[in-house]
Structure formats: C-alpha cells, structure tokens
Amino acid sequence: MTTPFSLRPVAAGAIMSTVALAGFTAPAHSQERPLLVERATVLPAGEAAVFGHLAYEIGREAPGGLEYDNARLGPFGARFGLGDRVEVGGSLTANINDEDDIGAPDNSGLEGLTVYGKIAANDYIAVTTGLTAAGSNDVGPYPNDGLDFFVNLPMQRPLGVGLLYGELGYTVQDSDVGGSFVNYGIGYSVPMNEELSLNAELVGEEAGGTVDGFNPRNGNSMSLVLGGNFQPQRNMDIAPYVSMGLYDAAPSVALGASFEMRM
C-alpha cells in the first residue's frame, strides 16, 4: 500500500489542530472514549481498573514488503489513580505472527512488559511517559531488545455533539530491532445514547532510518479505525472496532476489541 507523501503533513496538521482545540471553556465528556488513541483523562485517586485488548491483523508488511498476519494479545494490565491528576499502570502484550510470504515474521512471543506514569494537566491534555522491557527481539510488529522509552501527549476537546481527541508521541527503540518512531492519532466520538457511542479515528506511525537498506517498519503506517464504545454497566466498557490500512506497514484489515472494568 503506497500513499503520496503529501498525506503525512495533512495528518500532522490534524494533530496540531487537536492541540489548538484543547481549550479551557467546556467540561470534558465522560461517556465518549477513544478506541486506539490514548485517552486524556486519568482515574480518580483511589480507583483502579483492569483492561485488555485482542486483535487479529491481516496483511502487515515487514521490511522488504513481506506480508504476514498477526494475532495481538494485549495489552492486558491494570491502572491506578494516585491523585486527582496522577495515574500509574502496567501491562503485558504478546504477538503470534503467521507468515504469508517466505521470510516474513513467523514467530510468537512477548512484546514486552510496559509500565507508565501519567499526569493530566487539566481535563483536556495529559503527559504519559513509560518504558517497555523483557520482550522478544524477533517477533513483529514491535520487537524489543532492551529498554524502549516512550512519551505520549493525549488530548481531547468537546466539539459539537461529541468529543474530538488526539495524541502525539515518540518511542525510542534500538534500530537493530525496529527503530525509533513517532505515533499520532486523531478521532471523534459521537454519543448515540447513555450506553453507546460511535468512533472514527486515523492512527499511524512515522519511522526514520534504515537497517540493511530497509526501513525497519517498512516505511510508515496509517489506518482508518471505525468502532464504538458500549457500556453495559457504568464501570465497564467494551469497544469493538475494525481498521483498514491506508498505506505502507499498516495491516490491510484488522478486527479487534478492548475492554475495561473500573473498581
């Protein structure tokens, strides 16, 4: 999948627009939540939540254009509210690769253990920092060899009848196994009723550098994600989605779902 480079500034501009919209005049929506983009809110002090995610990705591209499918198990973990605007958490993620082309990733293993801390500056923007370790260096799409450090800026702003949200982040990773990359996302959530909201998102990555003549992530990825958040109970969220790759290393199609239960 190849898309002209001109789309990348458009995506970057969309994220910057989200930053500009992160104003200070309206309360944040509580019932609308992102699908794959990180939420900008934190848990209240003393509260905890357990969460999980499953996805099956078809047609991912490895360096050299070799394709493989991937079953993504995770992240599975927990998060805790330590203060009015502070949250910490941890999770595990594993992947099961299935090669379509000879030479593509065909291994299974742990992507890594992730721990993070998050500070919400206000109801509209937060800063998350963390690290991932103890993963496998030969399992796609995010091999791990040592410590990977990341920072992410999730943002949100009520707009019209729904919630506009986005994120912009950076991960520092050994170029021998993957290479550092920028992640971004922008989305909009519209409430249908008290239990259901519908979402549309654009998410992607921009990677730099090459290994053996190839970009470790085979260029860059962008996906259109459509889905919704369903709340069967006020302390429970279920979020199924489908994503379609728009260019490069993104899965051609992916089906997934996440869940969370707050305590």
Contacts in CASP RR format, 6 or more apart in sequence:
PFRMAT RR
TARGET T0000
AUTHOR 0000-0000-0000
METHOD contacts of the structure
MODEL  1
MTTPFSLRPVAAGAIMSTVALAGFTAPAHSQERPLLVERATVLPAGEAAV
FGHLAYEIGREAPGGLEYDNARLGPFGARFGLGDRVEVGGSLTANINDED
DIGAPDNSGLEGLTVYGKIAANDYIAVTTGLTAAGSNDVGPYPNDGLDFF
VNLPMQRPLGVGLLYGELGYTVQDSDVGGSFVNYGIGYSVPMNEELSLNA
ELVGEEAGGTVDGFNPRNGNSMSLVLGGNFQPQRNMDIAPYVSMGLYDAA
PSVALGASFEMRM
1 61 0 8 1.000
1 245 0 8 1.000
1 246 0 8 1.000
1 247 0 8 1.000
1 248 0 8 1.000
1 250 0 8 1.000
1 252 0 8 1.000
2 247 0 8 1.000
2 248 0 8 1.000
3 222 0 8 1.000
3 246 0 8 1.000
3 247 0 8 1.000
3 248 0 8 1.000
7 222 0 8 1.000
7 246 0 8 1.000
7 247 0 8 1.000
8 206 0 8 1.000
8 220 0 8 1.000
11 184 0 8 1.000
11 185 0 8 1.000
11 186 0 8 1.000
11 202 0 8 1.000
11 204 0 8 1.000
11 222 0 8 1.000
12 184 0 8 1.000
14 185 0 8 1.000
14 186 0 8 1.000
14 202 0 8 1.000
15 166 0 8 1.000
15 167 0 8 1.000
15 168 0 8 1.000
15 184 0 8 1.000
15 185 0 8 1.000
15 186 0 8 1.000
17 186 0 8 1.000
18 155 0 8 1.000
18 157 0 8 1.000
18 164 0 8 1.000
18 165 0 8 1.000
18 166 0 8 1.000
18 186 0 8 1.000
19 125 0 8 1.000
19 155 0 8 1.000
19 168 0 8 1.000
21 157 0 8 1.000
21 159 0 8 1.000
21 164 0 8 1.000
22 124 0 8 1.000
22 125 0 8 1.000
22 155 0 8 1.000
22 156 0 8 1.000
22 157 0 8 1.000
23 124 0 8 1.000
23 157 0 8 1.000
24 122 0 8 1.000
24 124 0 8 1.000
26 157 0 8 1.000
26 158 0 8 1.000
27 123 0 8 1.000
27 158 0 8 1.000
28 40 0 8 1.000
28 41 0 8 1.000
28 123 0 8 1.000
28 124 0 8 1.000
28 156 0 8 1.000
28 158 0 8 1.000
28 163 0 8 1.000
29 156 0 8 1.000
29 158 0 8 1.000
29 162 0 8 1.000
29 163 0 8 1.000
29 189 0 8 1.000
29 191 0 8 1.000
31 191 0 8 1.000
31 194 0 8 1.000
31 197 0 8 1.000
31 229 0 8 1.000
31 231 0 8 1.000
32 162 0 8 1.000
32 163 0 8 1.000
32 189 0 8 1.000
32 190 0 8 1.000
32 191 0 8 1.000
32 197 0 8 1.000
32 199 0 8 1.000
32 229 0 8 1.000
33 39 0 8 1.000
33 189 0 8 1.000
33 197 0 8 1.000
33 229 0 8 1.000
33 237 0 8 1.000
33 239 0 8 1.000
34 154 0 8 1.000
34 165 0 8 1.000
34 166 0 8 1.000
34 187 0 8 1.000
34 189 0 8 1.000
34 199 0 8 1.000
34 201 0 8 1.000
35 199 0 8 1.000
35 201 0 8 1.000
35 225 0 8 1.000
35 227 0 8 1.000
35 228 0 8 1.000
35 229 0 8 1.000
35 239 0 8 1.000
35 241 0 8 1.000
35 258 0 8 1.000
36 185 0 8 1.000
36 201 0 8 1.000
36 203 0 8 1.000
36 225 0 8 1.000
36 241 0 8 1.000
36 243 0 8 1.000
37 154 0 8 1.000
37 165 0 8 1.000
37 166 0 8 1.000
37 167 0 8 1.000
37 185 0 8 1.000
37 186 0 8 1.000
37 187 0 8 1.000
37 201 0 8 1.000
37 203 0 8 1.000
38 128 0 8 1.000
38 152 0 8 1.000
38 154 0 8 1.000
38 167 0 8 1.000
39 154 0 8 1.000
39 156 0 8 1.000
39 165 0 8 1.000
40 120 0 8 1.000
40 123 0 8 1.000
40 124 0 8 1.000
40 125 0 8 1.000
40 126 0 8 1.000
40 154 0 8 1.000
40 155 0 8 1.000
40 156 0 8 1.000
40 165 0 8 1.000
40 166 0 8 1.000
41 120 0 8 1.000
41 123 0 8 1.000
41 126 0 8 1.000
41 156 0 8 1.000
42 81 0 8 1.000
42 83 0 8 1.000
42 85 0 8 1.000
42 86 0 8 1.000
42 87 0 8 1.000
42 118 0 8 1.000
42 119 0 8 1.000
42 120 0 8 1.000
42 126 0 8 1.000
43 49 0 8 1.000
43 79 0 8 1.000
43 80 0 8 1.000
43 81 0 8 1.000
43 87 0 8 1.000
43 262 0 8 1.000
44 81 0 8 1.000
44 83 0 8 1.000
44 84 0 8 1.000
45 81 0 8 1.000
45 82 0 8 1.000
45 83 0 8 1.000
45 84 0 8 1.000
45 86 0 8 1.000
46 80 0 8 1.000
46 81 0 8 1.000
46 82 0 8 1.000
46 83 0 8 1.000
47 80 0 8 1.000
47 81 0 8 1.000
47 262 0 8 1.000
47 263 0 8 1.000
48 78 0 8 1.000
48 79 0 8 1.000
48 80 0 8 1.000
48 81 0 8 1.000
48 262 0 8 1.000
48 263 0 8 1.000
49 78 0 8 1.000
49 79 0 8 1.000
49 260 0 8 1.000
49 261 0 8 1.000
49 262 0 8 1.000
49 263 0 8 1.000
50 77 0 8 1.000
50 78 0 8 1.000
50 260 0 8 1.000
50 261 0 8 1.000
50 263 0 8 1.000
51 75 0 8 1.000
51 76 0 8 1.000
51 77 0 8 1.000
51 78 0 8 1.000
51 79 0 8 1.000
51 91 0 8 1.000
51 258 0 8 1.000
51 259 0 8 1.000
51 260 0 8 1.000
51 261 0 8 1.000
52 74 0 8 1.000
52 75 0 8 1.000
52 76 0 8 1.000
52 77 0 8 1.000
52 91 0 8 1.000
52 258 0 8 1.000
52 259 0 8 1.000
52 260 0 8 1.000
53 72 0 8 1.000
53 74 0 8 1.000
53 75 0 8 1.000
53 76 0 8 1.000
53 256 0 8 1.000
53 257 0 8 1.000
53 258 0 8 1.000
53 259 0 8 1.000
54 71 0 8 1.000
54 72 0 8 1.000
54 73 0 8 1.000
54 74 0 8 1.000
54 256 0 8 1.000
54 257 0 8 1.000
54 258 0 8 1.000
55 71 0 8 1.000
55 72 0 8 1.000
55 254 0 8 1.000
55 255 0 8 1.000
55 256 0 8 1.000
55 257 0 8 1.000
56 69 0 8 1.000
56 70 0 8 1.000
56 71 0 8 1.000
56 72 0 8 1.000
56 254 0 8 1.000
56 255 0 8 1.000
56 256 0 8 1.000
57 69 0 8 1.000
57 70 0 8 1.000
57 71 0 8 1.000
57 72 0 8 1.000
57 251 0 8 1.000
57 253 0 8 1.000
57 254 0 8 1.000
58 69 0 8 1.000
58 251 0 8 1.000
58 252 0 8 1.000
58 253 0 8 1.000
58 254 0 8 1.000
59 67 0 8 1.000
59 68 0 8 1.000
59 69 0 8 1.000
59 100 0 8 1.000
59 251 0 8 1.000
59 252 0 8 1.000
59 253 0 8 1.000
60 67 0 8 1.000
60 68 0 8 1.000
60 69 0 8 1.000
60 70 0 8 1.000
60 140 0 8 1.000
60 141 0 8 1.000
60 249 0 8 1.000
60 250 0 8 1.000
60 251 0 8 1.000
61 67 0 8 1.000
61 218 0 8 1.000
61 248 0 8 1.000
61 249 0 8 1.000
62 68 0 8 1.000
62 103 0 8 1.000
62 104 0 8 1.000
62 105 0 8 1.000
62 140 0 8 1.000
62 218 0 8 1.000
63 211 0 8 1.000
63 212 0 8 1.000
63 214 0 8 1.000
63 215 0 8 1.000
63 216 0 8 1.000
63 217 0 8 1.000
63 218 0 8 1.000
64 214 0 8 1.000
64 218 0 8 1.000
65 101 0 8 1.000
65 218 0 8 1.000
66 99 0 8 1.000
66 100 0 8 1.000
66 101 0 8 1.000
66 102 0 8 1.000
66 103 0 8 1.000
66 104 0 8 1.000
67 100 0 8 1.000
67 101 0 8 1.000
67 104 0 8 1.000
68 97 0 8 1.000
68 98 0 8 1.000
68 99 0 8 1.000
68 100 0 8 1.000
68 101 0 8 1.000
68 104 0 8 1.000
68 105 0 8 1.000
68 106 0 8 1.000
68 140 0 8 1.000
69 97 0 8 1.000
69 98 0 8 1.000
69 100 0 8 1.000
70 95 0 8 1.000
70 96 0 8 1.000
70 97 0 8 1.000
70 98 0 8 1.000
70 105 0 8 1.000
70 140 0 8 1.000
70 141 0 8 1.000
70 251 0 8 1.000
71 95 0 8 1.000
71 96 0 8 1.000
71 98 0 8 1.000
72 93 0 8 1.000
72 94 0 8 1.000
72 95 0 8 1.000
73 93 0 8 1.000
73 94 0 8 1.000
73 95 0 8 1.000
73 96 0 8 1.000
74 91 0 8 1.000
74 92 0 8 1.000
74 93 0 8 1.000
74 94 0 8 1.000
75 90 0 8 1.000
75 91 0 8 1.000
75 92 0 8 1.000
75 93 0 8 1.000
75 114 0 8 1.000
76 91 0 8 1.000
76 92 0 8 1.000
76 93 0 8 1.000
77 89 0 8 1.000
77 90 0 8 1.000
77 91 0 8 1.000
77 92 0 8 1.000
78 89 0 8 1.000
78 90 0 8 1.000
78 91 0 8 1.000
79 87 0 8 1.000
79 88 0 8 1.000
79 89 0 8 1.000
79 90 0 8 1.000
80 87 0 8 1.000
80 88 0 8 1.000
80 89 0 8 1.000
81 87 0 8 1.000
81 88 0 8 1.000
82 88 0 8 1.000
85 119 0 8 1.000
85 120 0 8 1.000
85 121 0 8 1.000
86 117 0 8 1.000
86 118 0 8 1.000
86 119 0 8 1.000
86 120 0 8 1.000
87 117 0 8 1.000
87 118 0 8 1.000
87 120 0 8 1.000
88 115 0 8 1.000
88 116 0 8 1.000
88 117 0 8 1.000
88 118 0 8 1.000
89 115 0 8 1.000
89 116 0 8 1.000
89 117 0 8 1.000
90 113 0 8 1.000
90 114 0 8 1.000
90 115 0 8 1.000
90 116 0 8 1.000
91 113 0 8 1.000
91 114 0 8 1.000
92 110 0 8 1.000
92 112 0 8 1.000
92 113 0 8 1.000
92 114 0 8 1.000
93 110 0 8 1.000
93 111 0 8 1.000
93 112 0 8 1.000
93 114 0 8 1.000
94 108 0 8 1.000
94 109 0 8 1.000
94 110 0 8 1.000
94 111 0 8 1.000
94 112 0 8 1.000
95 108 0 8 1.000
95 109 0 8 1.000
95 111 0 8 1.000
95 139 0 8 1.000
95 140 0 8 1.000
95 141 0 8 1.000
95 142 0 8 1.000
96 108 0 8 1.000
96 109 0 8 1.000
97 104 0 8 1.000
97 105 0 8 1.000
97 106 0 8 1.000
97 107 0 8 1.000
97 108 0 8 1.000
97 139 0 8 1.000
97 140 0 8 1.000
98 106 0 8 1.000
99 105 0 8 1.000
99 106 0 8 1.000
105 138 0 8 1.000
105 139 0 8 1.000
105 140 0 8 1.000
105 141 0 8 1.000
107 136 0 8 1.000
107 138 0 8 1.000
107 139 0 8 1.000
107 140 0 8 1.000
108 139 0 8 1.000
109 135 0 8 1.000
109 136 0 8 1.000
109 139 0 8 1.000
110 134 0 8 1.000
110 135 0 8 1.000
110 136 0 8 1.000
110 139 0 8 1.000
110 144 0 8 1.000
111 132 0 8 1.000
111 135 0 8 1.000
111 136 0 8 1.000
111 139 0 8 1.000
111 140 0 8 1.000
111 142 0 8 1.000
111 144 0 8 1.000
112 132 0 8 1.000
112 133 0 8 1.000
112 134 0 8 1.000
112 135 0 8 1.000
112 136 0 8 1.000
112 144 0 8 1.000
113 132 0 8 1.000
113 133 0 8 1.000
113 134 0 8 1.000
113 135 0 8 1.000
114 130 0 8 1.000
114 131 0 8 1.000
114 132 0 8 1.000
115 130 0 8 1.000
115 131 0 8 1.000
116 128 0 8 1.000
116 129 0 8 1.000
116 130 0 8 1.000
116 131 0 8 1.000
117 128 0 8 1.000
117 129 0 8 1.000
117 130 0 8 1.000
118 126 0 8 1.000
118 127 0 8 1.000
118 128 0 8 1.000
118 129 0 8 1.000
119 126 0 8 1.000
119 127 0 8 1.000
120 126 0 8 1.000
121 127 0 8 1.000
123 156 0 8 1.000
124 155 0 8 1.000
124 156 0 8 1.000
124 157 0 8 1.000
125 153 0 8 1.000
125 154 0 8 1.000
125 155 0 8 1.000
125 156 0 8 1.000
126 153 0 8 1.000
126 154 0 8 1.000
126 155 0 8 1.000
127 151 0 8 1.000
127 152 0 8 1.000
127 153 0 8 1.000
128 150 0 8 1.000
128 151 0 8 1.000
128 152 0 8 1.000
128 153 0 8 1.000
128 154 0 8 1.000
129 149 0 8 1.000
129 150 0 8 1.000
129 151 0 8 1.000
129 152 0 8 1.000
130 149 0 8 1.000
130 150 0 8 1.000
130 151 0 8 1.000
131 147 0 8 1.000
131 148 0 8 1.000
131 149 0 8 1.000
131 150 0 8 1.000
132 144 0 8 1.000
132 147 0 8 1.000
132 148 0 8 1.000
132 150 0 8 1.000
133 144 0 8 1.000
133 146 0 8 1.000
133 147 0 8 1.000
133 148 0 8 1.000
134 144 0 8 1.000
135 143 0 8 1.000
135 144 0 8 1.000
135 145 0 8 1.000
135 146 0 8 1.000
136 143 0 8 1.000
136 144 0 8 1.000
137 143 0 8 1.000
137 144 0 8 1.000
137 145 0 8 1.000
137 176 0 8 1.000
137 177 0 8 1.000
141 217 0 8 1.000
141 249 0 8 1.000
142 173 0 8 1.000
142 178 0 8 1.000
143 177 0 8 1.000
143 178 0 8 1.000
144 173 0 8 1.000
144 177 0 8 1.000
145 174 0 8 1.000
145 176 0 8 1.000
145 177 0 8 1.000
146 174 0 8 1.000
148 171 0 8 1.000
148 172 0 8 1.000
148 173 0 8 1.000
148 174 0 8 1.000
149 171 0 8 1.000
149 172 0 8 1.000
150 169 0 8 1.000
150 170 0 8 1.000
150 171 0 8 1.000
150 172 0 8 1.000
151 169 0 8 1.000
151 170 0 8 1.000
152 167 0 8 1.000
152 168 0 8 1.000
152 169 0 8 1.000
152 170 0 8 1.000
152 183 0 8 1.000
153 167 0 8 1.000
153 168 0 8 1.000
153 169 0 8 1.000
154 165 0 8 1.000
154 166 0 8 1.000
154 167 0 8 1.000
155 165 0 8 1.000
155 166 0 8 1.000
155 167 0 8 1.000
155 168 0 8 1.000
156 163 0 8 1.000
156 164 0 8 1.000
156 165 0 8 1.000
156 166 0 8 1.000
157 163 0 8 1.000
157 164 0 8 1.000
157 165 0 8 1.000
158 164 0 8 1.000
159 188 0 8 1.000
161 190 0 8 1.000
161 191 0 8 1.000
162 188 0 8 1.000
162 189 0 8 1.000
162 190 0 8 1.000
162 191 0 8 1.000
163 188 0 8 1.000
163 189 0 8 1.000
164 186 0 8 1.000
164 187 0 8 1.000
164 188 0 8 1.000
165 186 0 8 1.000
165 187 0 8 1.000
165 188 0 8 1.000
165 189 0 8 1.000
166 184 0 8 1.000
166 185 0 8 1.000
166 186 0 8 1.000
166 187 0 8 1.000
167 183 0 8 1.000
167 184 0 8 1.000
167 185 0 8 1.000
168 182 0 8 1.000
168 183 0 8 1.000
168 184 0 8 1.000
168 185 0 8 1.000
169 182 0 8 1.000
169 183 0 8 1.000
169 184 0 8 1.000
170 180 0 8 1.000
170 181 0 8 1.000
170 182 0 8 1.000
170 183 0 8 1.000
171 180 0 8 1.000
171 181 0 8 1.000
171 183 0 8 1.000
172 180 0 8 1.000
173 179 0 8 1.000
173 180 0 8 1.000
173 181 0 8 1.000
175 209 0 8 1.000
175 211 0 8 1.000
175 216 0 8 1.000
176 211 0 8 1.000
177 216 0 8 1.000
178 207 0 8 1.000
178 211 0 8 1.000
178 216 0 8 1.000
178 217 0 8 1.000
179 207 0 8 1.000
179 208 0 8 1.000
179 209 0 8 1.000
179 211 0 8 1.000
179 216 0 8 1.000
179 217 0 8 1.000
180 207 0 8 1.000
180 208 0 8 1.000
181 205 0 8 1.000
181 206 0 8 1.000
181 207 0 8 1.000
181 208 0 8 1.000
181 217 0 8 1.000
182 205 0 8 1.000
182 206 0 8 1.000
182 207 0 8 1.000
183 203 0 8 1.000
183 204 0 8 1.000
183 205 0 8 1.000
184 203 0 8 1.000
184 204 0 8 1.000
184 205 0 8 1.000
184 206 0 8 1.000
185 201 0 8 1.000
185 202 0 8 1.000
185 203 0 8 1.000
185 204 0 8 1.000
186 201 0 8 1.000
186 202 0 8 1.000
187 199 0 8 1.000
187 200 0 8 1.000
187 201 0 8 1.000
187 202 0 8 1.000
188 199 0 8 1.000
188 200 0 8 1.000
188 201 0 8 1.000
189 197 0 8 1.000
189 198 0 8 1.000
189 199 0 8 1.000
189 228 0 8 1.000
189 229 0 8 1.000
190 197 0 8 1.000
190 198 0 8 1.000
190 199 0 8 1.000
191 197 0 8 1.000
192 198 0 8 1.000
194 231 0 8 1.000
195 230 0 8 1.000
195 231 0 8 1.000
195 232 0 8 1.000
196 228 0 8 1.000
196 229 0 8 1.000
196 230 0 8 1.000
196 231 0 8 1.000
197 228 0 8 1.000
197 229 0 8 1.000
198 227 0 8 1.000
198 228 0 8 1.000
199 225 0 8 1.000
199 226 0 8 1.000
199 227 0 8 1.000
199 228 0 8 1.000
199 229 0 8 1.000
199 239 0 8 1.000
199 241 0 8 1.000
200 224 0 8 1.000
200 225 0 8 1.000
200 226 0 8 1.000
200 227 0 8 1.000
201 224 0 8 1.000
201 225 0 8 1.000
201 226 0 8 1.000
202 222 0 8 1.000
202 223 0 8 1.000
202 224 0 8 1.000
202 225 0 8 1.000
202 246 0 8 1.000
203 222 0 8 1.000
203 223 0 8 1.000
203 225 0 8 1.000
203 243 0 8 1.000
204 220 0 8 1.000
204 221 0 8 1.000
204 222 0 8 1.000
204 223 0 8 1.000
204 250 0 8 1.000
205 217 0 8 1.000
205 220 0 8 1.000
205 221 0 8 1.000
205 249 0 8 1.000
206 220 0 8 1.000
207 215 0 8 1.000
207 216 0 8 1.000
207 217 0 8 1.000
207 219 0 8 1.000
207 220 0 8 1.000
208 215 0 8 1.000
208 219 0 8 1.000
209 215 0 8 1.000
209 216 0 8 1.000
210 216 0 8 1.000
217 249 0 8 1.000
218 248 0 8 1.000
218 249 0 8 1.000
219 248 0 8 1.000
219 249 0 8 1.000
220 247 0 8 1.000
220 248 0 8 1.000
220 249 0 8 1.000
221 245 0 8 1.000
221 247 0 8 1.000
221 248 0 8 1.000
221 249 0 8 1.000
221 250 0 8 1.000
222 245 0 8 1.000
222 246 0 8 1.000
222 247 0 8 1.000
222 248 0 8 1.000
222 250 0 8 1.000
223 243 0 8 1.000
223 244 0 8 1.000
223 245 0 8 1.000
223 246 0 8 1.000
223 250 0 8 1.000
223 251 0 8 1.000
223 254 0 8 1.000
224 243 0 8 1.000
224 244 0 8 1.000
224 245 0 8 1.000
224 246 0 8 1.000
225 241 0 8 1.000
225 242 0 8 1.000
225 243 0 8 1.000
226 241 0 8 1.000
226 242 0 8 1.000
226 243 0 8 1.000
227 239 0 8 1.000
227 240 0 8 1.000
227 241 0 8 1.000
227 242 0 8 1.000
228 239 0 8 1.000
228 240 0 8 1.000
228 241 0 8 1.000
229 237 0 8 1.000
229 238 0 8 1.000
229 239 0 8 1.000
230 237 0 8 1.000
230 238 0 8 1.000
230 239 0 8 1.000
230 240 0 8 1.000
231 237 0 8 1.000
231 238 0 8 1.000
232 238 0 8 1.000
235 261 0 8 1.000
235 262 0 8 1.000
235 263 0 8 1.000
236 259 0 8 1.000
236 260 0 8 1.000
236 261 0 8 1.000
236 262 0 8 1.000
237 258 0 8 1.000
237 259 0 8 1.000
237 260 0 8 1.000
238 257 0 8 1.000
238 258 0 8 1.000
238 259 0 8 1.000
239 257 0 8 1.000
239 258 0 8 1.000
239 259 0 8 1.000
240 255 0 8 1.000
240 256 0 8 1.000
240 257 0 8 1.000
241 255 0 8 1.000
241 256 0 8 1.000
241 257 0 8 1.000
242 253 0 8 1.000
242 254 0 8 1.000
242 255 0 8 1.000
242 256 0 8 1.000
243 250 0 8 1.000
243 251 0 8 1.000
243 253 0 8 1.000
243 254 0 8 1.000
244 252 0 8 1.000
244 253 0 8 1.000
245 251 0 8 1.000
245 252 0 8 1.000
245 253 0 8 1.000
END
